[in-house]
Amino acid sequence: MSIFDNPDEFYMQQALREAQAAFDEDEIPVGAIIVSGDRIIARAHNNTERLHDVTAHAEMLAFTAATNYLDAKYLTDCTLYVTLEPCVMCAGAAGWTQIGRIVYGASDPKRGFERLGRDMLHPKTVVHSGILAAECETLLKDFFKLHR
């Protein structure tokens, strides 16, 4: 797939590669990338087990990498692509970064931020959901089948 065919699907496929890396490392398979313009400026996947850090979610690690790359604390002109709906912690951090756009794959009705509303995000942040949701959900379900 070319980036020009469907940019959201193209970038979500990149986030899925990160999620697969998490799966391969026995981490919950969530992957995230941050795009500025047409360039990926950050890639991350869950590292809570390896780092023994419950805050080492893919989004949090990607925010840090992107702000370091840009040498700025705000990500207003960036898009976060993440395979699973961000949790409340990650959505709160997204609000602080003032990220311009969030695109996620699978919904998370138990821990996702949407159940509480979008008030924790910056008012200008645009959210799109369901991009490659089936692929994102399958990876998560496969992981949990192995661990339950």
N, C-alpha and C positions, 0 to 999 in steps of 0.2 A: 504494500500500500504506500502510495506517495503522500507526503504531507499535504499536498494540494488537493487530494481527493476529499479528505475529511480530516482537518487538523485535530479535532477533539479525539477521534478514534486513533489517529496516528500517535498522539502523545499518550493516550491511555494505554496503548500497547507498550510504550516505553515504561510506564508505571507498572504494568503487568510483569515486565522483565524484572523489575526490582522486587516485586512481590514473589516471583519465582525464586529469586536469590534468597529471600527470607525463608521460604519453604525449604529450600535446599540446606539452609543453616539451622533448621529446626526452630525457626521463629514463626510467630503467627504471620501468615503471608499477606502483608500489606506493603505496598510500594507507593512511592510518591516522587514526582518530579515537579520542578518549577521552571516555567518558561517565561522568558522576557523577549519580546519581539518574536522572532522565529527561532530563538536559540534556547536550548536546555541549559540552564545555569546551575541546577542542583538536582541530584539524584540521591534517593535514600530509601531504605526499607527498615522495617522494625528491627531493633537491636536490643530489646528489653532483656532477653536471656543472656546474651553475650556480655552486655555491659552491666548486668544486675541493676538495672535502672528502669523503674516503671514509667518514667517520662520519655524514654528513648523510642517514641513512636516515629514512624516514617515521616510524618508531617513536621514534627518538631525538629528532627535532624535536617530535613530539607530547608526549613526556614533559616536555621543557623547557617547552612552552607550558602544559601542564596544571599543572605544579608552580608556574609563575609565576601562573597564574590563581587557584589555591588558596592561594598564598603559603605553601606547605608542601612538604616534600621527599618525603613519602610519599603514595601513591595507593591506599591500602588499600581504599577504598570505591568504586573506579573500575573500569571495564572498558575494555581496549584492544581495538579492532576493527581488524584489519589484513588486507589482501587476500592477503598471502603469509606463510607461516610465518616467524616471526622467525629471523634468523641468531643465531649464538652471541653476538655482541656485543650485539644488541638484547635477547636473552633475559637476558643478564647484567645489563644496565641495568634490565630489568623486575624482576629479582630485587632490585636495590638500591632500586627505588621501592616495593617490596612491593605492587605492583598486585594487586588482588583477583581479577581475572579477565582472561583473554586469549581472544579469539575470532578465529580466522583462517580464511581461505578456502582458498587453494591450498596444498598441501604443497610443501616444497622438500627433496627427498631428498638433494641434494648439499650444500647449505649450511644447511639448517634445523637448529634446535637439538634437535629431537626425536630425531635419530639418536644424540645423546650422552646423552639422557635429560633428565628435568625437574629434576635436582638443582640447576641454576643458578637456578631460580625460587625465590621465597619458598615455604616449605612449605604455606602456606594458599592460594596462587594456584591457581585452577581454570582448566583449559584446555578449550576446545571447538574442534574443527576441522571443516573441510569445509562451512562456511556459504557458500553461493553459490560453491562451488569452481569449477564449470564456467565461470561468468562471469569469475572472477578469472583462471583459467588461460587463457581465450581472449584476454584483453587482453594478458597476458604473451607468449603465442605470437605474436600479431599484431605486437607490438613487435619481437620477435626475428626474425621473418620479414623485416621491413624492414631489419634491421641485420646480416644475415648473408649 
